[in-house]
Amino acid sequence: MMWSLFFISFISFFTLSHQQFPRLCANRESLLSKECCPAWEGDGSPCGVSSGRGSCQDVVVPEEPDGPQYPFSGLDDREKWPLVFYNRTCQCEGNFMGYNCLDCKFGYYGENCTQWRASLRRNVFHLSHDEKIKLVSYLNLAKQTVSRDYVVATGTYQEMENGSIPMFSDVSVYDVFVWLHYYVSREALLGGPGNVWSNVDFAHWAPAFLPWHRLYLLLWEHEIRKLTGDMTFTIPYWDWRDAQTCDVCTDELMGGSNPPGSHFCPNWKSMIKVLCSKAEEYSLQGVLCDVTEEGPLRRNPGNHNRNLVQRLPTSAEVAFALSLSNYDTGPMDRSANMSFRNTVEGFGDPQTGIGNSPRLNMHAALHVFMNGSMSSVQGSANDPIFLLHHAYVDSIFEEWLRRHNPSSAQYPESNAPIGHNARYHMVPYLPLRRNRDFFISTKELGYEYSNLLNSNQRIAEAMRPYLDELRNVWPWLLFAGLMGGILAVSLVAAFLKVKQRYQWRPMGDWNNPCSYFTAYLFKLFRIPEKKPIILDSITEKQPLILGNVTEETSARNYQTTI
């Protein structure tokens, strides 16, 4: 295992990553020109234009009105993303994607991105032992490997003096995603300490919640594949329906429960240092997270506020959410009634569908239940359980899409909270993606969920880890059988040698080895015959056998009780 991790680390040194704020665009020249169109290494031209991969184009932002939840304009860098930072970016053609059109779209691979490959996301408890080890190893590697192509912003555009003084920091591949989730959900900084607007979130509390996290997971997989060279890697899901405790909080998976009296996670997870987890502190100071380490990962599942969350979600609650035919309704925020999105996110009652539920349910309930780093919206991505949790939420989204087959028009074109309209570019992703682009089936994005396979495929999938374990142990079983055979032959040979030496005469049938062996045992353990006592006073001179010993009782006395 150590050698495999060393090899993975060696490969990762030469692996490029792709995300927003590419290192090649995080400099004074790019910020002042507002252009992020790096050259594709294949031909040296911006966006690979010479090879037909893409071209550098003006960014076009939608003009549809937002909802009333955020009443400001021109104060937050995420408004009309990404115009504050760049107004020209690479627009890729065909099956190419990436900030310089280097990569293939999800599901495609090959030199020209023309080959198709579908992946399968599995139940984490259906992974084989080796696959569980690989999952933990890959997450560890991502946490320890600095992203070569990607940096994160630690200051606002105004603090950068409109691009004259770039403020970016290096982080690991893992922490790139921690920062992404923090940045998209942080409060709006309106200027000065404590001057923030909290009723805003560009990835939660509104329609983009499910598409945004769908893209997030796809990019996570993409980065792990590029980091390790394992193009088969997929994020497993945790089906938490009806769970009574944190089933994945084990040494083999995401780490055991906290030691008594401690809020810190034991085992390899204790090495995870969190960042961007002190949202209230940043707001009070009126600053962005500066990505410094803020202590170990915290997790204390089940010891949460029971008035806010009673228990983990049930199968009946998931079934109710799936029965709702409208993706989103009304103001399309936490008050939306009979909204599939709002119910799954946890702000709609999972029994009535009424919004603004006094208790948190479904997706939000699990975050609160974990009672630690996961319970903060901005810092929740620090915990690796975040990935398994959102993979299952994404599978519920996919099941709803397949059941109701909504048209693209079901996704709101306008009047959703800021950042959530259909054509809004998702914050803070570069290259640019729109919310509606991921309001489609996973089959169009190159992946499937094992719980959505047909019944025969699900049975085969559930049996797969056991068959894999059998494949791993069959050489040992074969070796044991071979050694057993050798031992048996040796015993027979030794027995024949003894027979030849002492010239024992068989009491059984030589054509029946079992008969001979039984006769041998009888001869070996038999009781010497008693000589008859002859009384001279008896005229008929017939022997009397004393002791009333019969063959039956003699045999019974030598039986062993088991």
Secondary structure per residue as TSV (DSSP state, phi and psi in degrees):
chain	resnum	aa	ss	phi	psi
A	1	M	-	360.0	-39.8
A	2	M	H	-62.2	-40.7
A	3	W	H	-67.7	-37.1
A	4	S	H	-65.4	-38.5
A	5	L	H	-67.0	-36.8
A	6	F	H	-63.2	-41.6
A	7	F	H	-64.5	-42.7
A	8	I	H	-61.1	-42.9
A	9	S	H	-63.3	-38.5
A	10	F	H	-64.0	-44.8
A	11	I	H	-63.1	-40.3
A	12	S	H	-64.3	-23.1
A	13	F	H	-62.6	-29.1
A	14	F	T	-101.7	7.9
A	15	T	-	-94.9	133.1
A	16	L	-	-91.1	151.3
A	17	S	-	-119.9	168.4
A	18	H	-	-140.9	134.0
A	19	Q	-	-161.7	-166.2
A	20	Q	S	-85.8	167.9
A	21	F	S	47.5	60.0
A	22	P	B	-58.5	146.8
A	23	R	G	-56.8	-35.8
A	24	L	G	-67.6	-15.7
A	25	C	G	-110.3	-2.4
A	26	A	S	-93.9	57.9
A	27	N	S	-139.8	168.0
A	28	R	H	-60.7	-43.3
A	29	E	H	-62.0	-45.6
A	30	S	H	-67.5	-39.7
A	31	L	H	-68.8	-38.7
A	32	L	H	-71.5	-34.6
A	33	S	H	-83.6	-14.0
A	34	K	T	57.5	37.4
A	35	E	E	-126.5	129.9
A	36	C	E	-127.5	84.9
A	37	C	-	-134.6	69.5
A	38	P	-	-64.9	158.0
A	39	A	B	-76.9	144.4
A	40	W	-	-83.5	128.5
A	41	E	T	-62.3	-22.7
A	42	G	T	-63.1	-35.2
A	43	D	T	-133.7	-2.8
A	44	G	S	78.8	3.4
A	45	S	S	-97.3	150.6
A	46	P	B	-56.5	126.6
A	47	C	T	61.9	13.2
A	48	G	T	67.8	31.0
A	49	V	G	-61.7	-34.2
A	50	S	G	-66.0	-22.2
A	51	S	G	-104.7	7.3
A	52	G	T	75.4	18.9
A	53	R	S	-82.0	-32.0
A	54	G	E	179.3	-171.4
A	55	S	E	-155.2	159.5
A	56	C	E	-85.1	120.2
A	57	Q	E	-134.2	160.3
A	58	D	E	-66.9	141.9
A	59	V	-	-79.6	130.0
A	60	V	-	-111.1	116.9
A	61	V	-	-99.9	148.4
A	62	P	-	-72.2	154.9
A	63	E	-	-107.6	0.8
A	64	E	-	-61.9	144.0
A	65	P	-	-71.2	148.3
A	66	D	-	-92.0	171.0
A	67	G	-	-73.1	175.5
A	68	P	T	-83.1	0.8
A	69	Q	T	-66.2	-28.7
A	70	Y	-	-119.5	103.0
A	71	P	-	-91.3	22.4
A	72	F	-	-116.0	169.0
A	73	S	-	-151.1	133.6
A	74	G	S	78.4	15.6
A	75	L	S	-107.8	-25.2
A	76	D	S	-114.4	136.6
A	77	D	T	-63.3	-17.5
A	78	R	T	-86.2	-11.6
A	79	E	T	-63.9	135.8
A	80	K	T	49.8	45.4
A	81	W	T	-50.7	136.0
A	82	P	T	-109.2	30.3
A	83	L	T	-59.9	-27.9
A	84	V	T	-61.2	-37.1
A	85	F	T	-97.4	-44.6
A	86	Y	-	-142.1	140.5
A	87	N	S	-117.9	4.1
A	88	R	E	-137.9	127.6
A	89	T	E	-141.3	170.4
A	90	C	E	-72.0	132.2
A	91	Q	E	-114.1	113.0
A	92	C	E	-87.4	153.4
A	93	E	-	-105.6	159.5
A	94	G	T	55.1	-130.4
A	95	N	T	-95.8	15.7
A	96	F	E	-91.9	152.3
A	97	M	E	-153.6	174.7
A	98	G	S	116.8	162.4
A	99	Y	T	-66.4	-19.4
A	100	N	T	-128.3	21.1
A	101	C	S	62.8	31.0
A	102	L	-	-76.3	-35.9
A	103	D	E	-98.2	172.6
A	104	C	E	-97.9	149.3
A	105	K	-	-60.5	159.9
A	106	F	T	-56.8	127.7
A	107	G	T	99.0	-18.7
A	108	Y	E	-105.5	153.9
A	109	Y	E	-154.4	177.9
A	110	G	S	105.7	166.9
A	111	E	T	-58.7	-38.2
A	112	N	T	-110.9	15.0
A	113	C	S	57.5	42.2
A	114	T	-	-107.9	-10.3
A	115	Q	E	-96.6	145.2
A	116	W	E	-110.2	138.5
A	117	R	-	-143.9	123.9
A	118	A	-	-97.7	138.8
A	119	S	E	-110.1	162.7
A	120	L	E	-125.4	123.1
A	121	R	E	-91.6	126.3
A	122	R	-	-108.7	158.2
A	123	N	B	-59.4	130.2
A	124	V	G	-60.9	-25.7
A	125	F	G	-83.0	-4.4
A	126	H	G	-100.6	5.7
A	127	L	S	-76.3	146.8
A	128	S	-	-73.1	168.9
A	129	H	H	-57.8	-44.0
A	130	D	H	-65.4	-36.3
A	131	E	H	-69.2	-34.5
A	132	K	H	-66.9	-41.5
A	133	I	H	-61.7	-42.7
A	134	K	H	-63.6	-41.3
A	135	L	H	-58.5	-50.7
A	136	V	H	-63.3	-40.9
A	137	S	H	-63.5	-41.8
A	138	Y	H	-66.3	-41.1
A	139	L	H	-64.2	-40.8
A	140	N	H	-60.5	-45.3
A	141	L	H	-62.1	-42.1
A	142	A	H	-62.9	-34.6
A	143	K	H	-72.0	-28.8
A	144	Q	H	-94.8	-9.4
A	145	T	S	-104.7	120.6
A	146	V	E	-69.7	132.7
A	147	S	E	-66.0	124.8
A	148	R	E	-80.5	-29.0
A	149	D	E	-105.3	-3.7
A	150	Y	E	-131.4	135.9
A	151	V	E	-128.1	165.8
A	152	V	E	-121.1	150.0
A	153	A	E	-79.4	134.1
A	154	T	-	-115.2	5.5
A	155	G	S	-146.6	157.8
A	156	T	-	-74.6	165.9
A	157	Y	T	-61.7	-34.2
A	158	Q	T	-67.2	-41.3
A	159	E	T	-65.7	-27.6
A	160	M	T	-79.5	5.9
A	161	E	T	53.9	52.7
A	162	N	T	57.4	34.9
A	163	G	T	99.5	-7.3
A	164	S	T	-71.0	-30.4
A	165	I	S	-125.3	87.8
A	166	P	-	-57.2	138.7
A	167	M	-	-127.1	88.9
A	168	F	E	-133.3	155.6
A	169	S	E	-135.2	151.4
A	170	D	E	-76.6	143.1
A	171	V	E	-143.4	169.2
A	172	S	E	-75.1	166.2
A	173	V	H	-56.9	-42.9
A	174	Y	H	-59.8	-47.7
A	175	D	H	-75.1	-15.8
A	176	V	H	-55.7	-43.6
A	177	F	H	-78.2	-30.0
A	178	V	H	-60.6	-45.5
A	179	W	H	-67.0	-41.3
A	180	L	H	-55.4	-45.7
A	181	H	H	-70.4	-35.0
A	182	Y	H	-64.3	-49.0
A	183	Y	H	-65.1	-37.8
A	184	V	H	-73.3	-25.6
A	185	S	H	-108.1	-0.3
A	186	R	S	-66.0	162.1
A	187	E	-	-72.5	153.8
A	188	A	E	-76.8	129.4
A	189	L	E	-89.3	115.3
A	190	L	-	-96.6	-1.7
A	191	G	S	114.9	112.7
A	192	G	S	94.4	159.3
A	193	P	T	-58.9	132.9
A	194	G	T	74.7	-3.9
A	195	N	-	-93.5	86.9
A	196	V	E	-132.9	163.0
A	197	W	E	-118.7	116.1
A	198	S	-	-88.9	-21.0
A	199	N	S	-85.4	57.5
A	200	V	-	-152.3	138.1
A	201	D	-	-161.3	122.6
A	202	F	S	-84.6	2.3
A	203	A	S	-139.3	1.3
A	204	H	S	-135.2	167.2
A	205	W	S	66.2	16.7
A	206	A	S	-165.5	-179.8
A	207	P	T	-56.9	-30.6
A	208	A	T	-75.6	-4.4
A	209	F	H	-51.1	-50.7
A	210	L	H	-76.1	-47.1
A	211	P	H	-61.9	-38.5
A	212	W	H	-63.1	-46.0
A	213	H	H	-72.5	-26.0
A	214	R	H	-63.2	-46.4
A	215	L	H	-64.6	-40.2
A	216	Y	H	-54.7	-48.3
A	217	L	H	-67.3	-38.4
A	218	L	H	-61.9	-42.0
A	219	L	H	-68.3	-35.8
A	220	W	H	-59.4	-49.7
A	221	E	H	-59.4	-43.4
A	222	H	H	-60.3	-43.0
A	223	E	H	-68.4	-40.4
A	224	I	H	-63.6	-40.5
A	225	R	H	-63.0	-42.7
A	226	K	H	-71.1	-33.4
A	227	L	H	-68.8	-40.9
A	228	T	H	-101.2	-19.6
A	229	G	-	80.7	3.3
A	230	D	-	-92.4	96.3
A	231	M	T	-77.9	-1.7
A	232	T	T	-95.6	-4.5
A	233	F	-	-65.1	136.8
A	234	T	-	-138.2	154.9
A	235	I	-	-79.7	123.6
A	236	P	-	-76.3	165.8
A	237	Y	B	-117.9	153.8
A	238	W	-	-109.5	111.1
A	239	D	-	-79.6	98.7
A	240	W	-	-92.2	6.1
A	241	R	T	-58.4	131.4
A	242	D	T	65.3	9.9
A	243	A	-	-68.2	145.8
A	244	Q	S	-99.2	-18.1
A	245	T	S	-150.7	-174.5
A	246	C	-	-81.8	92.3
A	247	D	T	-64.7	-25.3
A	248	V	T	-92.6	0.0
A	249	C	-	-84.2	67.3
A	250	T	S	-125.3	161.6
A	251	D	T	-60.9	-31.9
A	252	E	T	-74.3	-26.1
A	253	L	T	-114.4	-104.6
A	254	M	T	-92.2	6.4
A	255	G	-	104.0	143.4
A	256	G	-	-70.5	177.5
A	257	S	-	-67.1	162.7
A	258	N	-	-64.6	144.4
A	259	P	-	-59.2	152.2
A	260	P	T	-53.4	133.1
A	261	G	T	79.4	4.0
A	262	S	-	-124.9	150.0
A	263	H	-	-104.5	7.3
A	264	F	B	-97.6	143.6
A	265	C	-	-79.4	135.1
A	266	P	-	-82.2	-178.8
A	267	N	G	67.4	-153.0
A	268	W	G	-63.7	-25.9
A	269	K	G	-65.8	-22.8
A	270	S	G	-66.6	-16.7
A	271	M	G	-80.0	-13.3
A	272	I	-	-74.7	119.1
A	273	K	B	-100.5	128.4
A	274	V	-	-85.9	159.8
A	275	L	-	-144.0	162.3
A	276	C	S	56.0	37.8
A	277	S	-	-108.3	-1.3
A	278	K	-	-109.7	67.0
A	279	A	H	-58.9	-44.4
A	280	E	H	-63.5	-37.8
A	281	E	H	-65.4	-41.7
A	282	Y	H	-63.3	-40.5
A	283	S	H	-65.6	-41.3
A	284	L	H	-62.1	-35.0
A	285	Q	H	-87.4	-14.2
A	286	G	T	69.4	37.6
A	287	V	-	-131.7	168.7
A	288	L	-	-87.3	161.0
A	289	C	-	-58.9	134.0
A	290	D	-	-98.8	11.6
A	291	V	-	58.3	25.5
A	292	T	-	-80.6	151.4
A	293	E	-	-66.5	140.5
A	294	E	-	-123.3	28.5
A	295	G	-	102.8	178.8
A	296	P	B	-75.6	164.1
A	297	L	-	-63.5	138.4
A	298	R	B	-112.0	139.3
A	299	R	-	-162.8	125.6
A	300	N	-	-143.0	66.6
A	301	P	T	-60.4	137.3
A	302	G	T	90.4	-17.9
A	303	N	-	-98.2	53.8
A	304	H	S	-109.1	-176.6
A	305	N	-	-76.3	106.2
A	306	R	T	-70.7	-18.6
A	307	N	T	-73.7	-22.3
A	308	L	T	-93.3	-39.9
A	309	V	-	-136.8	120.4
A	310	Q	-	-77.8	-42.3
A	311	R	S	-164.8	176.6
A	312	L	S	-74.0	158.0
A	313	P	-	-62.3	153.7
A	314	T	-	-106.8	166.4
A	315	S	H	-62.0	-38.1
A	316	A	H	-64.3	-37.0
A	317	E	H	-69.2	-39.1
A	318	V	H	-64.9	-41.6
A	319	A	H	-62.7	-39.2
A	320	F	H	-64.2	-45.2
A	321	A	H	-59.8	-41.9
A	322	L	H	-65.8	-22.7
A	323	S	H	-77.9	-16.8
A	324	L	-	-73.3	126.2
A	325	S	-	-87.6	-19.8
A	326	N	-	-93.4	128.3
A	327	Y	S	-64.3	-48.4
A	328	D	-	-148.9	158.8
A	329	T	-	-142.3	164.5
A	330	G	T	52.9	-127.8
A	331	P	T	-75.9	-5.5
A	332	M	S	59.1	38.7
A	333	D	S	-129.6	-152.9
A	334	R	T	-71.3	-11.1
A	335	S	T	-93.9	-0.4
A	336	A	-	-62.3	132.4
A	337	N	S	-98.6	144.3
A	338	M	S	53.1	35.1
A	339	S	-	-102.1	122.9
A	340	F	H	-57.9	-47.5
A	341	R	H	-60.2	-46.6
A	342	N	H	-68.2	-34.4
A	343	T	H	-70.3	-44.5
A	344	V	H	-65.4	-38.5
A	345	E	H	-67.2	-26.7
A	346	G	T	116.1	5.0
A	347	F	S	-104.2	-7.9
A	348	G	S	-102.3	142.3
A	349	D	-	-64.5	125.3
A	350	P	T	-77.0	6.4
A	351	Q	T	-115.5	-26.9
A	352	T	T	-118.0	-22.1
A	353	G	-	83.4	3.1
A	354	I	-	-77.9	133.3
A	355	G	S	-75.9	177.3
A	356	N	S	53.1	43.9
A	357	S	-	-61.4	136.5
A	358	P	S	-66.9	-20.3
A	359	R	S	-110.6	152.4
A	360	L	-	-90.8	141.6
A	361	N	-	-134.0	179.4
A	362	M	H	44.5	-122.7
A	363	H	H	-55.3	-48.0
A	364	A	H	-66.9	-31.3
A	365	A	H	-62.1	-39.9
A	366	L	H	-67.8	-37.1
A	367	H	H	-60.3	-44.4
A	368	V	H	-68.9	-40.2
A	369	F	H	-57.5	-35.1
A	370	M	H	-68.9	-21.1
A	371	N	-	50.2	61.8
A	372	G	S	-178.2	-137.1
A	373	S	G	-59.3	-33.7
A	374	M	G	-67.2	-19.8
A	375	S	G	-82.9	-7.3
A	376	S	S	-99.9	126.0
A	377	V	T	-56.7	-50.2
A	378	Q	T	-66.6	-34.3
A	379	G	T	-101.5	3.5
A	380	S	G	-64.3	-28.5
A	381	A	G	-71.8	-5.0
A	382	N	G	-65.1	-32.3
A	383	D	S	-85.3	126.5
A	384	P	T	-62.8	-19.2
A	385	I	H	-61.5	-25.6
A	386	F	H	-50.8	-42.8
A	387	L	H	-66.0	-46.5
A	388	L	H	-65.7	-38.2
A	389	H	H	-64.2	-50.8
A	390	H	H	-73.1	-23.5
A	391	A	H	-64.3	-39.0
A	392	Y	H	-70.9	-39.7
A	393	V	H	-59.1	-39.8
A	394	D	H	-65.0	-34.1
A	395	S	H	-68.6	-33.6
A	396	I	H	-66.1	-42.9
A	397	F	H	-57.1	-45.4
A	398	E	H	-64.7	-40.8
A	399	E	H	-62.8	-38.4
A	400	W	H	-65.1	-42.3
A	401	L	H	-59.9	-41.3
A	402	R	H	-72.5	-34.1
A	403	R	H	-73.5	-41.7
A	404	H	H	-101.7	-15.6
A	405	N	-	44.5	59.2
A	406	P	-	-73.1	152.0
A	407	S	-	-77.5	163.5
A	408	S	G	-61.9	-22.2
A	409	A	G	-68.1	-17.4
A	410	Q	G	-65.7	-25.6
A	411	Y	S	-80.6	128.7
A	412	P	-	-64.8	132.5
A	413	E	S	-80.1	-29.9
A	414	S	S	-153.3	171.2
A	415	N	S	66.2	11.0
A	416	A	S	-81.2	161.2
A	417	P	S	-52.8	151.9
A	418	I	T	-51.8	134.3
A	419	G	T	93.2	-6.5
A	420	H	-	-114.9	-3.4
A	421	N	S	-64.0	159.0
A	422	A	T	-55.2	-43.4
A	423	R	T	-97.1	7.7
A	424	Y	-	-71.0	135.3
A	425	H	B	-71.9	129.0
A	426	M	-	-63.0	130.3
A	427	V	T	-87.0	138.8
A	428	P	T	-108.0	42.5
A	429	Y	-	-75.0	135.2
A	430	L	S	-134.7	126.8
A	431	P	S	-65.3	165.7
A	432	L	-	-77.8	138.7
A	433	R	-	-136.6	144.5
A	434	R	B	-99.2	154.1
A	435	N	G	-56.5	-43.8
A	436	R	G	-67.9	-20.5
A	437	D	G	-61.2	-20.7
A	438	F	G	-117.0	19.4
A	439	F	S	-93.5	50.5
A	440	I	S	-138.7	168.4
A	441	S	-	-69.2	150.4
A	442	T	G	-62.0	-25.3
A	443	K	G	-62.9	-27.4
A	444	E	G	-83.4	-9.5
A	445	L	T	-110.5	5.3
A	446	G	T	87.4	22.8
A	447	Y	E	-150.3	162.1
A	448	E	E	-140.6	160.3
A	449	Y	E	-107.9	137.4
A	450	S	G	-65.0	-30.2
A	451	N	G	-75.6	-6.6
A	452	L	G	-106.1	7.2
A	453	L	S	-74.2	168.2
A	454	N	-	-71.2	170.3
A	455	S	H	-60.4	-42.7
A	456	N	H	-64.6	-40.0
A	457	Q	H	-67.8	-35.0
A	458	R	H	-67.0	-39.3
A	459	I	H	-63.7	-44.9
A	460	A	H	-63.1	-37.3
A	461	E	H	-68.4	-37.8
A	462	A	H	-67.6	-30.2
A	463	M	H	-82.9	-17.0
A	464	R	H	-56.3	-46.7
A	465	P	H	-62.6	-33.1
A	466	Y	H	-70.2	-37.7
A	467	L	H	-67.5	-36.9
A	468	D	H	-63.5	-41.7
A	469	E	H	-64.1	-37.1
A	470	L	H	-65.3	-38.8
A	471	R	H	-63.3	-33.3
A	472	N	H	-72.3	-31.1
A	473	V	H	-98.6	-10.9
A	474	W	H	-61.7	-33.0
A	475	P	H	-60.6	-36.3
A	476	W	H	-70.0	-37.8
A	477	L	H	-64.3	-40.8
A	478	L	H	-63.3	-42.1
A	479	F	H	-63.3	-42.4
A	480	A	H	-63.5	-41.4
A	481	G	H	-63.3	-41.3
A	482	L	H	-63.5	-44.8
A	483	M	H	-65.0	-36.8
A	484	G	H	-63.5	-40.0
A	485	G	H	-63.9	-43.0
A	486	I	H	-62.3	-41.0
A	487	L	H	-63.7	-42.5
A	488	A	H	-62.7	-44.5
A	489	V	H	-62.4	-39.6
A	490	S	H	-63.3	-41.2
A	491	L	H	-64.7	-43.0
A	492	V	H	-63.3	-43.2
A	493	A	H	-62.9	-41.4
A	494	A	H	-64.5	-39.6
A	495	F	H	-64.0	-44.4
A	496	L	H	-64.3	-35.8
A	497	K	H	-64.3	-43.8
A	498	V	H	-63.6	-41.6
A	499	K	H	-61.1	-44.8
A	500	Q	H	-63.9	-35.9
A	501	R	H	-70.8	-41.8
A	502	Y	H	-99.9	0.6
A	503	Q	T	52.0	47.5
A	504	W	-	-70.3	141.4
A	505	R	-	-96.3	126.4
A	506	P	-	-66.9	138.2
A	507	M	S	-96.9	-3.8
A	508	G	S	-113.2	-168.6
A	509	D	-	-94.7	120.6
A	510	W	T	-61.3	-24.2
A	511	N	T	-76.9	-9.4
A	512	N	-	-124.5	96.1
A	513	P	H	-56.5	-35.7
A	514	C	H	-65.2	-38.7
A	515	S	H	-63.8	-42.1
A	516	Y	H	-65.7	-41.1
A	517	F	H	-66.5	-39.1
A	518	T	H	-63.4	-42.6
A	519	A	H	-63.4	-37.4
A	520	Y	H	-64.2	-43.4
A	521	L	H	-64.7	-39.4
A	522	F	H	-63.0	-42.6
A	523	K	H	-66.5	-35.9
A	524	L	H	-68.9	-37.3
A	525	F	H	-110.2	5.7
A	526	R	-	-67.0	158.3
A	527	I	-	-92.2	135.8
A	528	P	-	-57.9	139.1
A	529	E	-	-67.0	142.1
A	530	K	-	-84.0	135.1
A	531	K	-	-76.9	140.1
A	532	P	-	-68.7	143.5
A	533	I	B	-96.7	118.5
A	534	I	-	-101.2	121.3
A	535	L	-	-92.8	122.7
A	536	D	T	-68.5	-21.9
A	537	S	T	-73.0	-11.1
A	538	I	-	-90.1	121.0
A	539	T	T	-67.8	-34.6
A	540	E	T	-75.6	-4.4
A	541	K	-	57.4	27.9
A	542	Q	-	-91.2	136.5
A	543	P	-	-68.7	141.8
A	544	L	B	-109.9	126.4
A	545	I	-	-93.2	112.8
A	546	L	G	-86.8	165.6
A	547	G	G	89.6	-7.7
A	548	N	G	51.8	36.9
A	549	V	-	-90.3	122.4
A	550	T	-	-110.1	166.9
A	551	E	H	-62.1	-35.8
A	552	E	H	-67.1	-47.4
A	553	T	H	-70.1	-31.6
A	554	S	H	-62.5	-44.2
A	555	A	H	-64.1	-38.8
A	556	R	H	-66.9	-33.5
A	557	N	H	-67.2	-20.8
A	558	Y	T	-104.3	11.6
A	559	Q	-	-80.4	145.9
A	560	T	-	-104.5	128.6
A	561	T	-	-78.2	127.9
A	562	I	-	-94.7	360.0
